[in-house]
């Protein structure tokens, strides 16, 4: 089969197409013929050598795909060859075929084409599982950084369906307008003093929950922006991995700082998250309450351009790679 491989870490130029063996399917796995592969920040980090796959996972880049079931393991009962699906992966997504534990494979939302569906499962699983973990509820206030990215554009809409009052940060007037269009009550340019703007918008109270993809750079301002009993969830490290924290300030607010990653979770946890996505998120997409993110499609041969586009910070929504 064809796959995108790397011989070394580095810039997008290290990505190349090659012939590699088609994976065999285990007893509790299905083999998917890939139609489209979602592109995520983790893919860029893996290419650069900063985000290795978990033990036992494929070293081929790619954390989510859509496609058709090509083979079914002996212990799998719920899938048939030829059925459309989307899958959450620990790796292997930039390939014509990928073997996946059956619990991490779900049917796409009704009415969503397979290419668009390839960019849904990772953001849906990430946002829903983390906001459930910190208990974001109706009437609370919520801030997401990077409001027009794949995670951010989904989080704005999902938090709104939970009844939260939503705020976001973004980097241009166009992106700020898009955040508001998606449901944010207000959005702030991260080039400016967004903590001051947020405090003003919340009458000095701050927000109950922050979903953060930046990491170290925003650790202190995020804690400043929390309301009493607020919860900060760090899910990305675009702004570095080591920060400083005034613990006295966190104590005074009775604040919580949490962090998580989806990729390295045990298969049974991923299966439970995927089942929850089907039960709680897919109906919101099917009803139109959550719109799939604006997407940019690249043929798989242009994978390097797709990585450059995501790294540029100019894209909005999701980037997906098409195989057909």
C-alpha positions in Angstrom: 0.0 0.0 0.0 1.0 3.6 -0.3 1.8 5.7 2.8 3.4 8.9 3.8 6.7 8.1 5.5 9.7 10.1 6.9 13.3 9.0 7.0 14.2 11.8 9.5 12.6 14.5 11.6 12.3 18.0 10.2 10.4 20.4 7.9 7.5 19.2 5.7 10.1 18.3 3.0 10.8 15.1 5.0 7.4 13.7 4.1 7.3 11.4 1.1 5.2 8.7 -0.4 6.4 5.2 -0.3 5.2 1.6 -0.7 4.9 -0.2 2.7 3.3 -3.5 3.8 -0.5 -3.4 4.3 -1.1 -4.0 8.0 -2.7 -7.3 9.1 -5.9 -7.2 11.1 -6.0 -8.6 14.7 -8.8 -10.5 16.2 -10.4 -7.4 17.8 -9.5 -5.0 14.9 -10.9 -3.9 11.6 -8.9 -2.9 8.5 -10.0 0.4 6.9 -9.5 1.4 3.3 -8.8 5.1 3.9 -10.8 7.7 2.0 -9.5 10.8 3.9 -7.1 11.5 6.7 -7.5 14.4 9.1 -4.5 16.6 9.8 -3.8 17.7 13.4 -1.2 19.7 15.3 0.1 16.4 16.7 1.0 15.4 13.2 3.3 18.4 12.8 4.9 17.6 16.2 5.5 14.0 15.3 7.1 15.0 12.0 9.4 17.3 14.0 10.3 14.6 16.4 8.4 16.0 19.4 5.4 13.6 19.6 6.4 10.0 19.2 3.6 7.3 18.9 2.7 5.3 21.9 4.4 1.9 22.3 3.0 -0.6 19.8 1.4 2.0 17.6 2.3 2.6 13.9 5.1 5.1 13.3 3.2 6.4 10.3 1.7 9.9 11.1 -2.1 10.3 11.3 -4.6 10.3 14.2 -7.9 10.1 12.4 -9.4 8.7 9.2 -12.6 8.0 7.4 -13.0 5.1 5.0 -14.6 1.8 4.3 -14.2 -1.4 6.2 -11.9 -3.7 4.2 -11.5 -6.7 6.6 -12.9 -7.7 10.0 -11.1 -9.5 12.8 -12.4 -12.8 14.1 -13.7 -11.4 17.3 -15.5 -8.4 15.8 -19.2 -8.7 15.4 -20.6 -5.2 14.7 -18.9 -4.4 11.3 -19.2 -5.7 7.8 -16.9 -5.3 4.8 -17.8 -2.2 2.8 -19.4 -0.2 5.6 -18.4 3.5 5.9 -16.7 4.5 9.1 -14.5 7.0 10.9 -11.7 6.0 13.3 -9.7 7.5 16.2 -6.1 6.3 15.9 -2.8 6.2 17.8 -1.0 6.5 14.5 -1.0 5.2 10.9 -3.6 7.5 9.4 -1.5 8.8 6.4 -1.8 5.4 4.6 -4.2 3.7 2.2 -5.0 1.1 4.9 -5.0 1.2 8.6 -5.8 -1.5 11.3 -7.7 -0.1 14.3 -9.2 -1.6 17.4 -12.9 -2.0 16.7 -13.9 0.1 19.7 -12.3 3.1 18.2 -14.2 2.9 14.9 -17.7 4.4 14.6 -20.2 5.1 11.9 -20.1 8.7 10.6 -23.0 11.1 11.4 -25.9 10.8 9.1 -25.8 13.3 6.2 -22.0 14.0 6.5 -19.8 12.9 3.6 -16.8 10.7 4.3 -14.2 13.4 3.5 -15.7 15.9 5.9 -16.2 13.1 8.5 -12.5 12.4 8.5 -11.9 15.6 10.4 -14.6 15.1 13.1 -13.7 12.3 15.4 -10.4 13.7 16.9 -11.9 17.1 17.8 -15.2 15.7 19.0 -13.5 13.2 21.2 -11.0 15.7 22.6 -13.5 18.5 23.4 -16.3 16.3 24.7 -14.1 14.2 26.9 -12.3 17.1 28.4 -15.3 19.3 29.1 -17.0 16.3 30.6 -14.0 15.8 32.8 -14.2 19.3 34.3 -18.0 19.4 34.4 -18.7 22.4 32.2 -22.4 23.1 32.8 -25.3 25.4 31.8 -24.9 28.9 33.0 -21.1 28.7 33.4 -18.6 30.8 31.4 -16.1 29.2 29.0 -13.0 30.3 27.2 -11.2 28.5 24.3 -8.0 29.6 22.8 -7.6 29.3 19.0 -11.3 29.6 18.4 -11.1 29.1 14.6 -9.0 26.0 14.6 -10.4 22.5 14.5 -10.6 22.1 18.2 -11.7 25.7 18.8 -14.4 25.9 16.3 -15.9 22.7 17.6 -15.5 23.7 21.2 -17.3 27.1 20.8 -20.4 25.3 19.4 -20.3 22.3 21.8 -20.0 24.5 24.9 -22.9 26.6 23.6 -25.1 23.5 23.4 -24.2 22.8 27.0 -25.7 26.2 27.9 -22.4 27.9 28.6 -21.5 31.5 27.9 -18.6 31.2 25.5 -15.6 33.4 24.8 -12.6 32.7 22.5 -9.3 34.1 21.4 -8.1 34.3 17.8 -5.5 36.3 15.7 -7.3 38.5 13.1 -10.5 40.5 12.7 -11.8 37.8 10.2 -11.2 35.0 12.7 -12.7 37.0 15.6 -15.8 37.5 13.5 -15.9 33.8 12.7 -15.7 32.9 16.4 -18.8 35.1 17.1 -20.6 33.6 14.1 -20.0 30.1 15.6 -21.6 31.2 18.9 -19.0 33.0 21.0 -20.5 35.9 22.9 -17.2 37.7 22.4 -13.7 37.0 21.0 -10.4 38.7 21.7 -7.3 39.2 19.6 -4.5 37.3 21.3 -2.0 39.9 20.0 -3.6 42.3 22.5 -4.1 42.1 26.2 -6.8 39.5 26.1 -6.9 38.8 29.9 -7.9 42.5 30.4 -10.6 42.3 27.7 -11.9 39.0 29.2 -12.1 40.5 32.7 -14.0 43.4 31.3 -16.4 41.1 29.4 -17.1 39.1 32.6 -17.4 42.1 34.9 -14.2 41.2 36.6 -15.3 37.7 37.5 -13.3 35.6 35.0 -14.4 32.3 33.5 -15.3 28.9 35.0 -13.5 26.7 32.4 -10.6 27.3 30.0 -9.7 24.9 27.2 -6.1 25.7 26.3 -4.0 24.5 23.4 -1.1 26.8 24.1 0.5 25.5 27.3 3.4 27.2 29.1 3.1 30.7 27.5 -0.5 31.1 28.7 -0.3 29.3 32.1 -0.1 32.4 34.2 -2.6 34.5 32.3 -5.0 31.5 32.2 -4.9 31.2 36.0 -5.4 35.0 36.2 -8.5 34.6 34.0 -10.1 31.9 36.1 -13.1 32.7 38.3 -13.3 31.3 41.8 -13.5 27.5 41.6 -12.4 27.7 38.0 -10.9 24.8 36.0 -8.1 25.1 33.4 -7.7 22.1 31.0 -4.4 22.1 29.0 -4.6 19.9 25.9 -1.7 21.4 23.8 1.7 22.8 24.0 2.0 25.2 21.1 3.4 27.8 23.5 5.9 25.5 25.2 5.9 22.8 27.9 7.5 24.5 30.9 5.8 27.4 32.7 5.6 29.1 36.1 2.6 29.2 38.3 1.7 31.3 41.4 0.3 28.6 43.6 -1.0 31.1 46.1 -3.2 32.6 43.4 -4.5 29.2 42.5 -5.2 28.4 46.1 -7.0 31.6 46.6 -9.3 30.8 43.7 -9.7 27.2 44.7 -8.7 26.5 41.1 -8.0 23.3 39.3 -5.3 22.8 36.6 -5.8 19.6 34.6 -4.1 18.3 31.5 -4.7 15.4 29.2 -3.8 13.8 25.9 -6.0 11.5 23.9 -3.5 9.6 21.9 -1.8 7.6 24.6 -5.0 6.5 26.4 -5.6 2.7 26.8 -7.9 1.3 24.0 -10.8 0.7 26.4 -10.8 4.4 27.4 -10.7 5.4 23.8 -13.6 3.0 23.0 -15.7 4.6 25.8 -14.9 8.1 24.6 -15.9 7.1 21.0 -19.1 5.6 22.2 -19.9 8.8 24.1 -19.2 10.8 21.0 -21.7 8.8 19.0 -24.3 9.1 21.7 -23.9 12.7 22.7 -22.1 14.6 19.8 -23.3 12.9 16.6 -27.0 13.9 17.2 -25.9 17.5 17.6 -24.2 17.4 14.2 -27.1 15.5 12.6 -29.5 18.1 13.9 -27.4 21.0 12.7 -26.7 22.4 16.2 -23.0 21.8 15.5 -21.7 22.5 12.0 -18.6 20.7 10.8 -15.6 23.1 10.7 -14.7 24.8 7.5 -12.3 22.5 5.8 -9.5 22.7 3.3 -8.9 19.6 1.3 -5.5 18.5 -0.1 -4.7 15.4 -2.2 -2.4 13.1 -0.3 0.4 13.9 -2.7 0.3 17.4 -1.4 0.7 16.5 2.2 3.7 18.8 2.7 1.7 21.7 1.6 -1.1 20.7 4.0 1.5 20.7 6.9 2.8 24.1 5.8 -0.7 25.5 5.7 -1.5 24.3 9.2 1.8 25.6 10.6 1.3 29.0 9.0 -1.6 29.9 11.4 -3.6 31.2 8.4 -6.0 28.3 8.1 -9.3 28.1 9.7 -11.2 24.9 10.6 -9.8 21.5 9.6 -7.4 20.4 7.0 -7.9 16.9 5.5 -6.0 14.8 3.0 -7.9 12.9 0.4 -6.9 9.5 -1.1 -9.5 9.3 -3.9 
